[in-house]
Amino acid sequence: MKYTLTMAAAAFFVIMSAPCYAQSITVTSGTLDEAEAKIAEKAQHLNAKYKITEANIHNRVHMTARLY
């Protein structure tokens, strides 16, 4: 019983602290390809992978990604 409670508590803290390690980055550029290239460059510099979370296109491209 104590082992199960300890494992449940450990899992809870791992799940709750996981978002703390994620980092978001935002770039602006003239095209979608240029914006993604900038995000890829920043992610590579930080030795991280990325997932694009949003992109807006008006006169310029505004793109946000989460690094993990």
Rosetta blueprint (number, residue, H / E / L):
1 M L
2 K H
3 Y H
4 T H
5 L H
6 T H
7 M H
8 A H
9 A H
10 A H
11 A H
12 F H
13 F H
14 V H
15 I H
16 M H
17 S H
18 A H
19 P H
20 C H
21 Y H
22 A L
23 Q E
24 S E
25 I E
26 T E
27 V E
28 T E
29 S E
30 G L
31 T L
32 L H
33 D H
34 E H
35 A H
36 E H
37 A H
38 K H
39 I H
40 A H
41 E H
42 K H
43 A H
44 Q H
45 H H
46 L L
47 N L
48 A L
49 K L
50 Y E
51 K E
52 I E
53 T E
54 E E
55 A E
56 N E
57 I E
58 H L
59 N L
60 R L
61 V E
62 H E
63 M E
64 T E
65 A E
66 R E
67 L E
68 Y L
